Amino acid sequence: MDFTEFAVRLKAARARAGTQEDVAALMRREGGANLRTLARWEHGEVAPRADHLQVFCLVTGSSADWLLGLPGGEPPGDATTGVAE
């Protein structure tokens, strides 16, 4: 899978979970990236660090395997986050 497909999948997972602002706020709270960085991921400008990808998956309910195009990865369902309120 190329990086463009990763960016498309990441944006789709984020959109299911909420706006860029909402997801970025949850990520910041969990020690992840900020709004600008999230936007850069979605535009395919940069790739997330492993620790930020983990937080993204946590707050969006996404599978890293699916985002990376690995076998067995399931697309995100309706947004339910693993982040404690």
Secondary structure by P-SEA (a helix, b strand, c coil): ccaaaaaaaaaaaaaaaccaaaaaaaaaaaccccaaaaaaaaaccccccaaaaaaaaaaaccccccccccccccccccccccccc
